Amino acid sequence: MKIICSVKKLNKAMQILQKAFPTRAVISQIYTGIYMKAAEGQVELQATDSNVGIAVMLEAQVVEEGTVVVPGVLFTSIVSRLEKETVELYKDERENKVEITSGSYNTSIFSMPADEYPVLKKMQAANSFIKIKEDILKDLIKKTYFACSSAKERPVFTGVFVEVNNKEVSFVATNTHRLAWKRQEVSADGGAFSMIVPAGVLKDIESINMENLSEEVTIYWKNQQMAVRFADIYIETRLIDGMFPEYKKVIPASFGKEVKVNTVDFLSAVNRTAPFFREGESQGLKLSIDNGKMTVIVDKPETGKSEEIIECENSGGEIDIAFDLRYISDILKRIDGATTTIRLNSSVGPACIVSEEDDKYLYVITPIRMTN
């Protein structure tokens, strides 16, 4: 195999592929490698940890067709340090090494048997699928995955529940103390369907920097696996097995109190309370709401007290309530509208946070007990 390609494009491909590098012990060293197949003017690169697989297509000058597997971490580190515009990769079929040449730089690294690599068997359009614009998909992910749990003993809460029904897709995430739900109309095929997608995979998808956010993305699912295909990138993952809770039941049917507050002012006030908390400790943030004023309060005997008053519009009477600072900060950073609305009934019941600019996004949060 012999190819010549752009260093910039190869480095970008490596940044994407490394999201599938194993982070724990693997059953075979072949999983630590990057698979390359050069043919017909392009190179396909793959990486997998057996749970998540990623393939990237890369334009290249293919001098000699062939396949090779190189150590993933080592190869990525080498490519990231190349300074010339192009790089040449050459695999002598008689030897188990790959030569890397870029300008005056030349090195060689050992390769692994390509015929032992677990090449991805990609899902095709014949499977059930939905089509969605990339920017919309990333918005669905951004506004939900953060609410997932990190507790691995309860797997269903470590993923995002994706539900397709009547040309609408819902992304739902919860850790039982908060819930984020975002809906969007889509072009679907295959009828109603639901699945639980690992939050980490969705976070990786959301972080991929593509040049054209209006690119159409296709999401496939089959046999407890999901795949996402957009541009020259294909990502496949195992789904989480289990029954997601009936999330709509945790949303109160009605509310007796409502507060409208400027999103930026609210987030700024919340951020200014952060210095009063040490990492890892409970971060109780109190809100005292009455007569067009919201007071954001932190009162900690060991560090001090902070109070900041923000103008708001409130109805239904006064109320004092407390939330986890991080839970409030997380949602305010994702509210697109200028005004955030908090709907609630009491200081102990769940509250619902929405934006008037997006009627298909809501966030439910459980209050915490106030100590003083």
CORBELDA-V148191 format. One record per helix or strand of 2 or more residues. SS is the DSSP state (A for helix, B for strand). FROM is the first residue (numbers start at 1). LEN is the number of residues. If there is no record, write none. Layout:
# CORBELDA-V148191
SS;FROM;LEN + SS;FROM;LEN
This chain:
# CORBELDA-V148191
B;2;5 + A;7;14 + A;29;4 + B;33;7 + B;42;7 + B;52;8 + B;61;4 + B;66;6 + A;72;9 + B;86;6 + B;97;6 + B;105;8 + A;114;3 + B;128;6 + A;134;9 + A;145;3 + A;155;4 + B;159;7 + B;168;7 + B;178;8 + B;187;3 + B;193;6 + A;199;9 + B;216;7 + B;225;6 + B;233;7 + A;247;4 + B;257;6 + A;263;9 + A;274;3 + B;284;7 + B;293;8 + B;304;12 + B;319;6 + A;325;8 + B;339;6 + B;351;5 + B;358;8
